Amino acid sequence: MKKNIPVILMLGLFPFSTMAQKQGQERIDSLIGELPKSIEDTNKVILLNDLSFSFYSTNPDKGIEFGNQALTLAERLQWKQGVAQANGRIGVNYFGKADYPQALAYWLKALKLNEELNNKRAIGINLGNIGNVYLTKSEYSKALDYYFKASKINEEVNNKNALALNLGNIGTVYGYQLQYSKGLDYFLKALKIYEELQDQSGIARSSISIGNVYQGLKDYSKAFEYNFKALRLVQESGVSNLIAISHTNIGKIYLDLATDSNKTQLTILMGGNKTATLQLAKAYNDSAITVFKEIGDISALYQTYQSLSDIQSLMGDKTGALESYKNYALFKDSVFNMEKDKKITETAMQYEFDKKEAATKSEQEKKIFNNVIFVIQSQQDLQEH
């Protein structure tokens, strides 16, 4: 069941600038075009921070470069709020690189500064992002602690977007801990806020998570209801990965429905027709595989091929089942090797971070100094400047 609840609600990394409507390369080009005309003031810090954020998903090294430029200028100007923003943006990019120790370090810096500034909106975002780090590290108790603190502040400052994200993340944590009722409660709270905000993407993501909880609870009717609701929304928006996720989830629901030892729901929903149910499961899996191939998501591909192999085997297609299993094994090995390399890298980075932290503590024992230890913030923090 744990794998049935994807972590798709985490990370409130929303782009922000005076040109927030522009996206992708167009937005980056517009921002870069402003640089030659900018003078060394706080507006340039904001511009560099905005550029830093723009690269986090495509070229985080470039994002870090712009973030460091913003940080240097903000420190020279002695603009504490700009320093906090820059640390946040740098952290976002490190998170994009899966360098979680560095991300955490920069977000903590931002949190410390924003606490000094009493910038509650930014504090709430910092806390939520730190929770994201711990969720990624499967440290669920710490993740919940930060998410609950963030949610309390989000409510105080009426930051509904951040609140919905944190509530969804709390639901995800409870889902991973197999506390489905609690998880469902928080997903529903997040969905209600997204509906108030008319945030179609948020509604879709919450609906997928709610549908997956109901699937785990074997309430297939509700699982279909929420996943089809999400599918309609993501088809309208054309977000490929969410379309594929929706198709995958619906295919899994049909597969679970066909193989459940209790045939009551199969009879109610499909007239007891197991073959037709498996055919629908295969059709949705095939559609998902097509999209995952287009976007190059090999992690999703190996899981979808596994389901497809199971479906084909149940349908008596031994040749197809074997071919799908080979694809499953191939992509799984690729993902395993990438995760292995990533784990080695993360371990090395954590070691270096721990050494650095120990050295800092040792130095603190020798003398009193005013340097602030910072940690990263999300893009939402940049809305406060």
N, C-alpha and C positions, 0 to 999 in steps of 0.2 A: 504493500500500500504506500510505503514511503515514496516510492518512485512515481506514484500517480499524482503527486502534488508538486508541480514544477515551481521553482523559485522564479516567478516571472513578475512579482510585484516589488521586488527590492530595487534599491538604488534610485533615489529621487534626483536624477541628474538631468535637470531641465535647462535647456539653453536660455540664456538671458542677455539681452543687450537692447539698445535702442532700435536695433534692426532684427528683433527676434523673429520676425515673420520670414526672413530669408533663411534658407536651409542649405546644408551641404556645402559644396564648393562655391556656389554663388555667394553664400554668406561669408565664407572665408576670404574670397576675393574682395568683397566689399570692405571687410575689416582691414585687410592688408593695404588696400588702397588708401585708407585713412592715415596709416602710419607716417608717411613722408610729410604730411601736413600737420602732424601733432607736435606740440611743444612739451617740454619736460615738466608736466604738471600732473595733478591727480587724474585728469581726464585721460591722459596717456596710460596711467596705471590701469584704469578701467578697461581701456581698449586692449592692452596687452593681456589682461586677465580674461577678457572675452575671447581673444584669439587662443589663449591657452586651453580654454574649455572646448573650443571648436574642434580641436584635434584629438580629444581624448579617446574617441572610438576608432579613429582611422590611423593616427600617427602620434601616439602618446609621447614619444621622445621629443617630437616637435612641440607638443603641448607643454612639456616640462621646460623646454628652452624658453618659450614665451613667458611661462610662469615665473621662471627665475629672473627674467628681465623686469617683469612687473614687481617682483619682490625687491630687487636691488633698487629700483627707482622709488618705491614706496618707503623703503628704509631711509634712503637719502632725503626724502621729503619729510621724514618723521611722521608719516600718515599711518597711524596704527590700523585704521579700518582697511586701508589698502593692503597692508601687510597681512592682515587676517585673510582677506580675499585671495591674495596671491598664494598663501599657504594652502588654502582650500583648493584652488585650481590645480596646483602641483599635485596635491593628494589625489584628486580625481584622476589625473593622468597615470599616477602610479597604480591606482586601483585598476585602470584600464590595462596596465601591463601585468596585472596579477601579482604585483609586488606589494603584498598586504602589510608587511612591517613598515615599509616606507609610507604607504598610504595612511596607516594608523598614526605614524609619527607626525605627519603634516597636519592631519585633522585634529590631533590633540593640541598642536600649536595654535591652530585657528580657534579652537574651543577656549583655550586659556585667554587669548586676546579678546574674544567676543564676550567672555565673562567680565573682563576688566572694563569693557565698553558698555556692559549691560545691554548688549544687543540680543534680546531674547529670541527674536525670529531666527537669527543666525545660529544661536545656541541650540535651538531645537533641531535645526538641520544638521549641525555638527554631531549632536548626540545620535540622531538617526543614522548618519553615515558610519559612525563608529560601531553602531549596532550591526550594520551591514558587514563590516569586517569580521566581527565575531560570528555572524551567521555563516559567512563563507568558510570560517575555520571550524564550524560545527560546535562552537562553544555556546550552546543554546541559553544557558543561564545568564551569561554576560550579555548576550544579544538581547534577551528579553528585558534585562535591567535598563539598557540604554534606550530600547524602543519605548518602554513605558515612561521613562523620564522625558523623552522627546515628545511623546504624545501629549503629556500634560502641558508642556510649554506650547506645543502647536495649538492646543485648545485655547490657552490664555491669549495668544496673539492672533487667533482666528486664521491660522494658516491651514486651510482645509485640504489643499493639495498634499502638503507634507503629512498631515494627520491621516489622510486616507492611505498614503504609502506605508506609514508606520503600522497602522492597523492591519493592513494586508500582510506586512512582514511578520507581525505577531502571529497572525493566522498561519503563516508558513512554518514558523518555529513550532507551534503546537501540532501542526500536521506531521512534521518530522519526528516529533515525540509521540506520535500515534494518539494524541488527545484530540480526536476528530470533532467532538462536540464543541470544544473550546475554539478550535481552529475555524470551524464553520461560523461561529458567532462573530468572530473578528472579520472574516471575509465578508459577511453580510453587512457589517457596520461600514466597511470600506466601500462596498457597492452602493450603499445608500448615499454616501457623500459624493461619490462619482456621479451618481444620477442627479443629485442636486446641482453639481457643477456642470452637468451635461458633457462630461468628459468621456467621449466614446471609447477611447483607448483604455481608460481606466475601467470602464464598465465591462469591456470585453475581457480584460485580464482578470478582473475579479470573478466574472462569470465562469471563466475556464477553471479557476481554482475551486470555486464552489461546486462546479460540476464534478471535478475530480474527487472532492470529499464525498459527495453523494455516491459516486462510483465505488469508492472504497467501502462505503456503508451498504453497498448492493441495492441502493435505491435507484434503479436504472432509469425510471421514468424522469426523476428529477435530474439525473446526470445528463440525459438527453436534452432536457429543457434548457439547462444553462449552457451546455456546449453548443447547441444549435443557435441559441441567442448570441453567443460570442461569435460564432461563425458568420452570422448575418452581418454583424458589425465590422468584423475584420475584412470581409469581402468588399464592403462599401469603402473601407479605407485603403484597401490594397496592400496591407502589411503582410508580406510574403511569409515570414517566419511564424506569425500568429495564425495565418491561414493553415499552414502545414501542421502546427501544433493542434489546432482544432480538429483537422481531419484525422490526425493520429489518435486523439482522445476519443473521437466518435467511433473510430474503428475498434479501439480497445473495448469500448462499452458494448458494441455488438458482439465482440469475441467473448467477453465475460458473460453476456446474456446467453449466448449459445452454449456455453460450457458450465454454467451454474447448475449444481446438482438439484437445486430447487427449481423446478420447471414452471412454477406459477407465473412468474413475470414474463417468461418466454411465451407462454400461452396468451397472456393478456396483451402483450405488446406486439407479438409477431404471429399470433394464431398457432403457436407451437411449431412453426416452420423453422427448424434448425438450419437447413440448407440455405434458405433465403437469407437468414440472419448472417451466416458465414460469408455469403456472397457480398452482402453490404459491408461487412467488416473488411473484406479484401479490397473492395472498391475504394473505400476511404483510405486504407493503407497505401494503395497504389498511388493515389493522388498526393498523399503526403510525401512519399518517396520522390516523386517527380519534382516537387518544390524544394525539398531538402537537397537534392542533387544540384538544382539551379543555384541555390545560395551557398552550397558547399558546407553544409552542416553535417559533418561526419559523425559527430556524437549522437545526433538525433537519428541519423541513417541506420546506425548499427542496431539501435533499439527498435526501430520500425521494421527492419528486416527480420529481427527475431520474432516479432508478432506475426509478420507475413508468413514466415516459415511454419509457425504453429497453425495458422489458418489453413494454409495449403495442405498440411498434413491431415488436419481434420476433414478436409474436403476430398481426401484421397489422391491428391496430386503429389505423389512422392518425388517425381522429378523436379517439379517447381519448388517443393519444400526444401530439397537438398540444395538447389541453386541459391535460394534465399538464405539458407543457413550458411553457405560458403561466403556470401556477401556480408552476412552478420559477423562471422568470424574475422573476415578481412578488415572491416571497419572497426571492430572492437579492438583488434590488435593495434591498429593505428592510434585509436584513442588512448589505449593503455600506455603505449610508448610515449605519447605526448604528455599524459598525466604523470608518468614516471619522471620524465625530464623536468616537468614543472615542479614536482615534489622535491627533486634534488635541488633545483634552483631556489625554491621557497625555503628549504632547510638552511641553505647557505646564507640567504638573505636574513633569516631570523637569527642565525648565529652572529652575523656582523652587527645586526641591530642590538642584540643583547650585550655584545661587547661594548658597543658605543654607549649604551644606556648605563652599564656598570662604570665605565670610565667617567661619565658625567656625574654620577652619584659620588664617586671618589673625589672628584674635583670640588664638588659642593661641600664636602666635609672639610676641605682645606681652606676655602674662603667663601665669603658671601658675595654673590654677584647678581646683576639685574637681568641677565639674559633669560628670555622666556622660552620654555620648551613647548614647541608647537605640534599640532596634529592637523590632518586634512579636513576639508569641508567639501560639500557637494556644490554643484552648480547653483543650487538654490541659494546658497550663502551669498552668492554674488549679487543677489537682488538687493542686498543691504550695503549701500556705500555712501 
